[in-house]
Amino acid sequence: MTNSINKIALVTGGNRGLGKNSALQLAKKGFDVIITFQSQKEEAEKTANEIIATGRKASFLQLNLSNTSSFDNFAKELENILKNDFGTDKFDALVNNAGSGYHATISETTEAGFDAMSDIHLKAPFFLTQKLLPLLNDGGSIVNTSSGLSRFSYSGYAAYAIMKAGIDGLTRYQAVEFGNRKIRVNSVAPGAIETDFGGGFVRDNKELNDMISNMTPLGRVGKPDDIGSVVAFLCSDESKWVNGQRIEASGGIHI
């Protein structure tokens, strides 16, 4: 029997990869789930149907994280969906998951590439969370997506990784400032994961896959399920005393 806790989670980029797995894991924990997508509506609809198949409610909304001027309208659309599809005016968990990759050495990084990483990975979670705070229930939870690359360093990932280091800092400040509403904020830092992120670079490159596996104490690269379950845990009351933390889920690589 599906657990019914009458809570709602919003997962950005929940139509694919880690976001999709997080959405499904949240549904397993009894959350109803709203996912966002940027362009792949069919994938979002398919994921929503998979959530519904578990016995939970689901809906999806389009969101372009690189355009902060659209966030006010997105908040209004979310408010309407909460009212019309879920019969409420608030949600309980925000997962700032959506993002994109960028690979270039510092000497090769363009200003446009740098700005894109800043807009998507740092500016968007900052201002989207700001806009959605009035819709987030007191006692709720926010999970920001960091990266193992904010702790260890690989050449070619500077523009991406320093934004994720910024997310870890943002997480701590959000935890302090939102504490008066009993809203917990944590970041999840995945290691190398087999998804289509970065064109499936880790998943489809056997040499890289083997190298990472050999450097990881648990002897493999990560799977989406390794991350989604952590996200769901941090959104749930099971982690009610975990706050302001960076939780790395990387199998212990470079420990």
C-alpha positions as CSV (number, residue, x, y, z in Angstrom):
1,M,0.0,0.0,0.0
2,T,1.4,3.4,-1.0
3,N,2.2,5.7,1.9
4,S,0.0,8.8,1.9
5,I,1.6,11.8,3.6
6,N,-0.1,14.5,1.6
7,K,3.1,16.3,0.7
8,I,4.1,17.8,-2.6
9,A,7.6,18.1,-4.1
10,L,8.8,20.2,-7.0
11,V,11.8,18.9,-8.9
12,T,13.3,21.1,-11.6
13,G,14.6,19.1,-14.6
14,G,12.5,16.1,-13.3
15,N,11.9,14.8,-16.8
16,R,15.2,12.9,-17.1
17,G,18.4,11.7,-15.5
18,L,18.9,12.4,-11.8
19,G,15.8,14.6,-11.6
20,K,13.6,11.8,-13.0
21,N,15.0,9.3,-10.5
22,S,14.6,11.8,-7.7
23,A,11.0,12.4,-8.7
24,L,10.2,8.6,-8.7
25,Q,12.0,8.1,-5.4
26,L,10.0,10.9,-3.9
27,A,6.8,9.2,-5.1
28,K,7.8,6.0,-3.5
29,K,8.1,7.9,-0.2
30,G,4.6,9.1,-0.6
31,F,5.1,12.6,-2.2
32,D,3.0,13.9,-5.0
33,V,5.4,15.4,-7.5
34,I,5.5,18.4,-9.9
35,I,8.4,18.3,-12.4
36,T,9.7,20.9,-14.7
37,F,11.2,20.6,-18.2
38,Q,12.8,23.0,-20.6
39,S,12.0,21.6,-24.0
40,Q,11.3,17.9,-23.8
41,K,7.6,17.8,-23.0
42,E,7.1,14.2,-24.0
43,E,9.7,13.0,-21.5
44,A,8.1,15.1,-18.8
45,E,4.7,13.6,-19.6
46,K,6.1,10.1,-19.6
47,T,7.8,10.7,-16.2
48,A,4.6,12.1,-14.8
49,N,2.7,9.0,-15.9
50,E,5.3,6.8,-14.2
51,I,4.7,8.7,-11.0
52,I,0.9,8.4,-11.4
53,A,1.4,4.6,-11.9
54,T,2.8,4.5,-8.3
55,G,-0.4,5.8,-6.9
56,R,0.7,9.4,-6.5
57,K,-0.4,12.6,-8.2
58,A,1.9,14.3,-10.7
59,S,2.0,17.3,-13.0
60,F,4.6,19.1,-15.1
61,L,5.5,22.7,-16.0
62,Q,7.9,24.3,-18.5
63,L,10.7,26.3,-17.0
64,N,13.7,28.0,-18.6
65,L,16.2,28.4,-15.8
66,S,18.5,30.6,-17.8
67,N,15.7,33.3,-17.9
68,T,15.2,34.7,-14.5
69,S,12.6,37.2,-15.8
70,S,10.3,34.2,-16.4
71,F,10.3,33.1,-12.7
72,D,7.4,35.4,-11.6
73,N,5.2,33.9,-14.3
74,F,6.4,30.4,-13.4
75,A,5.4,31.0,-9.7
76,K,1.9,32.0,-10.8
77,E,1.6,28.9,-13.0
78,L,2.8,26.8,-10.1
79,E,0.2,28.4,-7.8
80,N,-2.5,27.6,-10.3
81,I,-1.4,24.0,-10.6
82,L,-1.3,23.6,-6.8
83,K,-4.8,24.9,-6.5
84,N,-6.4,23.1,-9.5
85,D,-4.5,19.8,-9.6
86,F,-3.6,19.3,-5.9
87,G,-6.3,21.2,-4.0
88,T,-3.8,23.3,-2.0
89,D,-1.9,26.6,-2.1
90,K,1.5,25.3,-0.9
91,F,4.1,22.7,-1.5
92,D,6.6,21.0,0.8
93,A,9.9,20.3,-0.9
94,L,11.9,22.0,-3.6
95,V,14.6,20.1,-5.4
96,N,16.9,22.5,-7.4
97,N,18.2,19.8,-9.8
98,A,18.1,21.0,-13.4
99,G,21.4,21.9,-15.0
100,S,23.8,21.4,-17.9
101,G,27.5,20.6,-18.4
102,Y,30.4,22.6,-19.8
103,H,33.9,21.2,-20.4
104,A,36.8,23.5,-21.2
105,T,40.1,24.5,-19.6
106,I,40.3,27.9,-18.0
107,S,42.3,29.2,-21.0
108,E,39.6,27.9,-23.4
109,T,36.5,29.0,-21.4
110,T,34.5,31.7,-23.1
111,E,32.7,34.4,-21.3
112,A,29.4,33.1,-22.8
113,G,30.1,29.6,-21.5
114,F,31.0,31.0,-18.0
115,D,27.8,33.1,-17.9
116,A,25.7,30.1,-18.9
117,M,27.1,28.1,-16.0
118,S,26.5,31.0,-13.6
119,D,22.9,31.6,-14.9
120,I,21.8,28.0,-14.7
121,H,23.7,26.6,-11.7
122,L,24.0,29.6,-9.4
123,K,21.7,32.5,-10.3
124,A,18.7,30.3,-11.1
125,P,18.6,28.3,-7.8
126,F,19.2,31.6,-5.9
127,F,16.3,33.5,-7.5
128,L,13.9,30.7,-8.2
129,T,14.0,29.7,-4.6
130,Q,13.5,33.4,-3.7
131,K,10.4,33.5,-5.9
132,L,8.9,30.2,-4.6
133,L,9.5,30.8,-0.9
134,P,5.9,32.2,-0.4
135,L,4.5,28.9,-1.8
136,L,6.8,26.7,0.3
137,N,5.3,25.4,3.5
138,D,6.9,26.2,6.9
139,G,8.8,23.1,8.0
140,G,9.5,22.2,4.4
141,S,12.8,21.2,2.7
142,I,15.1,22.4,0.0
143,V,17.7,20.2,-1.7
144,N,20.2,21.9,-4.0
145,T,22.3,19.9,-6.4
146,S,26.1,20.3,-6.0
147,S,28.8,18.1,-7.4
148,G,31.8,16.0,-6.3
149,L,33.8,18.5,-8.4
150,S,33.2,21.2,-5.7
151,R,35.6,19.1,-3.5
152,F,38.0,17.5,-5.9
153,S,39.3,19.0,-9.1
154,Y,39.6,17.7,-12.7
155,S,41.0,19.9,-15.5
156,G,38.4,21.2,-17.8
157,Y,35.5,21.7,-15.3
158,A,36.4,25.0,-13.6
159,A,33.4,27.0,-14.8
160,Y,31.0,24.2,-13.8
161,A,32.6,23.3,-10.6
162,I,33.0,26.8,-9.1
163,M,29.3,27.3,-9.5
164,K,28.7,24.1,-7.6
165,A,31.0,25.3,-4.9
166,G,28.8,28.4,-4.8
167,I,25.8,26.2,-4.4
168,D,27.3,24.7,-1.2
169,G,27.8,28.2,0.1
170,L,24.2,29.2,-0.9
171,T,22.9,26.1,0.9
172,R,24.5,27.2,4.2
173,Y,23.1,30.7,4.0
174,Q,19.7,29.5,3.0
175,A,19.7,27.2,6.0
176,V,20.5,30.1,8.3
177,E,18.0,32.5,6.8
178,F,15.1,30.1,6.4
179,G,15.5,28.5,9.8
180,N,12.9,30.8,11.3
181,R,10.4,29.0,9.2
182,K,11.8,25.6,10.1
183,I,12.8,25.1,6.4
184,R,15.8,22.7,6.1
185,V,18.3,23.2,3.3
186,N,20.9,20.7,2.2
187,S,23.0,20.0,-0.9
188,V,23.6,16.7,-2.6
189,A,26.9,16.3,-4.4
190,P,26.9,13.4,-6.9
191,G,30.1,11.9,-8.1
192,A,30.4,10.5,-11.7
193,I,26.9,9.1,-12.6
194,E,25.8,7.0,-15.6
195,T,23.2,9.3,-17.2
196,D,22.9,11.3,-20.4
197,F,24.4,14.3,-18.7
198,G,27.2,15.8,-20.8
199,G,26.1,13.7,-23.7
200,G,26.4,10.5,-21.7
201,F,30.1,11.1,-21.2
202,V,30.5,8.9,-18.1
203,R,27.9,6.3,-19.2
204,D,29.2,5.8,-22.8
205,N,33.0,6.2,-22.3
206,K,34.3,2.8,-21.2
207,E,37.8,4.0,-20.5
208,L,36.6,6.8,-18.3
209,N,34.0,4.5,-16.7
210,D,36.7,2.0,-15.8
211,M,39.1,4.7,-14.5
212,I,36.5,6.1,-12.2
213,S,35.5,2.7,-11.0
214,N,39.1,1.9,-10.1
215,M,39.5,5.1,-8.1
216,T,36.3,4.5,-6.2
217,P,36.4,2.3,-3.0
218,L,33.0,0.8,-3.9
219,G,34.4,-0.2,-7.3
220,R,31.9,1.3,-9.8
221,V,30.5,4.6,-11.1
222,G,27.2,5.9,-9.7
223,K,23.7,5.1,-10.9
224,P,20.8,7.6,-10.9
225,D,19.2,5.5,-8.1
226,D,22.3,6.2,-5.9
227,I,21.3,9.9,-5.9
228,G,17.5,9.9,-6.1
229,S,17.2,8.0,-2.9
230,V,19.4,10.5,-1.1
231,V,17.4,13.4,-2.4
232,A,14.1,11.7,-1.3
233,F,15.6,11.1,2.1
234,L,16.6,14.8,2.5
235,C,13.1,15.9,1.5
236,S,11.4,13.6,4.0
237,D,11.0,13.8,7.8
238,E,13.5,11.0,8.1
239,S,16.2,13.7,7.8
240,K,14.5,16.2,10.1
241,W,17.7,17.1,12.0
242,V,19.9,17.3,8.9
243,N,20.4,21.0,7.9
244,G,22.9,23.1,6.1
245,Q,24.9,20.1,5.0
246,R,26.7,19.0,1.8
247,I,26.0,15.3,1.4
248,E,28.4,13.8,-1.1
249,A,27.2,10.6,-2.8
250,S,30.2,9.5,-4.8
251,G,31.0,6.0,-3.6
252,G,34.0,7.5,-1.6
253,I,36.1,8.6,-4.6
254,H,39.2,10.6,-3.6
255,I,38.4,10.0,0.0
